[in-house]
């Protein structure tokens, strides 16, 4: 992941935005991460909304804590 300072970003915003289409760029200020520049050229709006949704990730976390169902059981139920 490329990393640059806030000052570097402000000097060449357009170049870095284009560059972010191929790789993520971490923006720092006084050595501390403050933002992530992420290209959206090939992204779907729905997918982006889910990636940023705290509610979605909480649902995933809750579901992962529950027991799973073996594939053989699912297949058997589909056949019946």
LORO-66847 format. One record per atom (N, C-alpha, C, O): x, y, z. Coordinates in steps of 0.1 Angstrom, whole numbers, padded with zeros to 4 digits, always signed. Example, Ala and Ser with C-alpha at 12.3 -4.5 7.8 and 13.67 -1.06 7.14 Angstrom:
! LORO-66847
+0132-0057+0078 +0123-0045+0078 +0132-0033+0078 +0142-0033+0085 +0128-0022+0071 +0137-0011+0071 +0129+0000+0079 +0134+0011+0080 
***
This chain:
! LORO-66847
+0008-0012+0000 +0000+0000+0000 +0009+0012+0000 +0018+0014+0008 +0006+0021-0009 +0013+0034-0010 +0010+0042+0002 -0002+0042+0007 +0019+0050+0006 +0017+0060+0018 +0022+0073+0014 +0033+0074+0008 +0014+0084+0017 +0019+0097+0015 +0013+0107+0025 +0004+0103+0032 +0019+0118+0026 +0015+0128+0036 +0004+0137+0030 +0001+0137+0018 -0003+0143+0039 -0014+0152+0035 -0009+0163+0026 -0015+0167+0016 +0004+0168+0029 +0010+0178+0020 +0012+0173+0006 +0010+0180-0004 +0017+0160+0005 +0020+0154-0008 +0007+0153-0016 +0006+0156-0028 -0004+0149-0009 -0017+0147-0015 -0022+0160-0021 -0027+0161-0032 -0021+0171-0013 -0026+0184-0017 -0018+0189-0029 -0024+0197-0037 -0006+0186-0031 +0002+0191-0042 -0002+0184-0056 -0001+0190-0066 -0006+0171-0055 -0009+0164-0067 -0022+0156-0066 -0022+0144-0068 -0033+0162-0062 -0045+0155-0059 -0049+0146-0071 -0052+0134-0069 -0050+0152-0083 -0055+0144-0094 -0047+0132-0097 -0052+0121-0100 -0033+0133-0096 -0025+0122-0099 -0027+0110-0089 -0028+0099-0093 -0029+0114-0076 -0031+0104-0066 -0045+0097-0067 -0046+0086-0064 -0054+0105-0071 -0068+0099-0073 -0068+0089-0084 -0074+0078-0083 -0061+0092-0095 -0060+0083-0106 -0052+0071-0101 -0055+0059-0105 -0041+0073-0094 -0033+0062-0089 -0041+0053-0080 -0038+0040-0079 -0050+0058-0072 -0058+0050-0063 -0067+0041-0069 -0073+0032-0063 -0069+0042-0082 -0078+0032-0089 -0071+0019-0090 -0078+0009-0091 -0058+0018-0089 -0051+0006-0089 -0045+0001-0076 -0042-0011-0075 -0045+0010-0066 -0040+0006-0053 -0045+0016-0043 -0047+0027-0045 -0046+0011-0030 -0050+0019-0019 -0038+0028-0015 -0027+0024-0016 -0042+0040-0011 -0031+0050-0007 -0035+0055+0007 -0046+0061+0009 -0026+0053+0017 -0028+0057+0030 -0023+0071+0032 -0011+0074+0028 -0031+0080+0037 -0028+0094+0039 -0024+0096+0053 -0032+0092+0062 -0013+0103+0056 -0009+0105+0070 -0007+0120+0072 -0005+0128+0063 -0008+0124+0085 -0006+0138+0089 +0002+0137+0102 -0002+0131+0112 +0014+0143+0101 +0023+0143+0113 +0026+0128+0116 +0028+0125+0128 +0027+0120+0106 +0031+0106+0108 +0020+0097+0113 +0022+0085+0115 +0008+0102+0114 -0004+0094+0119 -0014+0092+0107 -0017+0102+0100 -0019+0080+0105 -0028+0077+0095 -0041+0085+0097 -0046+0085+0108 -0046+0092+0087 -0059+0100+0088 -0069+0096+0078 -0081+0099+0080 -0065+0090+0067 -0075+0087+0056 -0069+0076+0047 -0057+0073+0047 -0078+0070+0040 -0074+0060+0030 -0081+0064+0017 -0093+0065+0016 -0072+0065+0007 -0077+0069-0006 -0079+0056-0014 -0070+0048-0016 -0092+0054-0018 -0096+0041-0024 -0103+0043-0037 -0113+0050-0037 -0098+0038-0048 -0104+0040-0061 -0118+0032-0061 -0119+0022-0056 -0127+0038-0069 -0140+0032-0070 -0144+0029-0084 -0155+0026-0088 -0134+0030-0093 -0136+0028-0107 -0144+0016-0111 -0153+0016-0119 -0141+0004-0105 -0148-0008-0108 -0157-0013-0097 -0160-0025-0096 -0162-0004-0088 -0170-0008-0077 -0185-0005-0080 -0188+0004-0087 -0193-0014-0073 -0207-0012-0074 -0212-0004-0062 -0207-0007-0051 -0221+0005-0063 -0225+0013-0052 -0230+0005-0040 -0228+0008-0028 -0238-0006-0043 -0243-0014-0033 -0232-0021-0025 -0233-0022-0013 -0222-0026-0032 -0211-0033-0025 -0204-0023-0016 -0200-0026-0005 -0201-0011-0021 -0195-0001-0013 -0203+0002+0000 -0197+0004+0011 -0216+0004-0002 -0225+0007+0010 -0224-0004+0020 -0223-0002+0032 -0223-0017+0016 -0222-0028+0026 -0208-0028+0032 -0207-0030+0044 -0198-0025+0025 -0184-0025+0031 -0183-0014+0041 -0175-0016+0051 -0191-0004+0040 -0190+0007+0050 -0200+0007+0061 -0201+0015+0070 -0209-0003+0060 -0220-0004+0070 -0217-0011+0082 -0214-0023+0082 -0217-0004+0094 -0214-0010+0107 -0225-0020+0110 -0222-0031+0116 -0237-0018+0106 -0248-0027+0108 -0246-0040+0101 -0248-0051+0107 -0242-0039+0089 -0239-0051+0081 -0228-0060+0087 -0229-0072+0089 -0217-0053+0092 -0206-0061+0097 -0209-0066+0111 -0204-0076+0115 -0218-0059+0118 -0223-0065+0131 -0231-0077+0129 -0230-0087+0136 -0240-0077+0118 -0248-0089+0115 -0238-0101+0111 -0241-0112+0115 -0228-0098+0103 -0219-0109+0099 -0212-0114+0112 -0211-0126+0113 -0207-0106+0121 -0201-0110+0133 -0210-0119+0142 -0206-0129+0147 -0223-0114+0143 -0232-0122+0151 -0235-0135+0145 -0236-0146+0152 -0236-0136+0131 -0239-0148+0124 -0227-0158+0126 -0229-0170+0127 -0215-0153+0126 -0203-0162+0127 -0202-0169+0140 -0195-0179+0142 -0209-0163+0150 -0209-0169+0164 -0218-0181+0165 -0218-0189+0174 -0228-0182+0155 -0238-0192+0156 -0232-0205+0149 -0223-0204+0141 -0238-0217+0153 -0233-0229+0147 -0236-0230+0132 -0246-0223+0127 -0228-0237+0125 -0230-0238+0111 -0238-0251+0108 -0240-0260+0116 -0243-0252+0095 -0250-0264+0091 -0241-0271+0081 -0236-0265+0071 -0239-0284+0083 -0230-0291+0073 -0236-0292+0059 -0249-0292+0058 -0228-0291+0049 -0232-0291+0035 -0240-0303+0032 -0250-0303+0025 -0236-0315+0038 -0244-0327+0035 -0258-0326+0040 -0267-0332+0033 -0261-0319+0051 -0274-0318+0056 -0282-0308+0046 -0294-0311+0043 -0276-0298+0042 -0283-0289+0032 -0286-0296+0019 -0297-0295+0014 -0277-0304+0014 -0279-0311+0002 -0290-0322+0004 -0299-0323-0005 -0290-0328+0015 -0301-0338+0018 -0315-0332+0018 -0324-0337+0013 -0315-0320+0024 -0328-0313+0025 -0333-0308+0011 -0345-0307+0008 -0323-0304+0002 -0327-0300-0011 -0332-0312-0020 -0340-0310-0028 -0327-0323-0017 -0331-0335-0025 -0344-0340-0021 -0352-0344-0030 -0348-0339-0009 -0361-0344-0004 -0372-0335-0009 -0384-0338-0005 
***
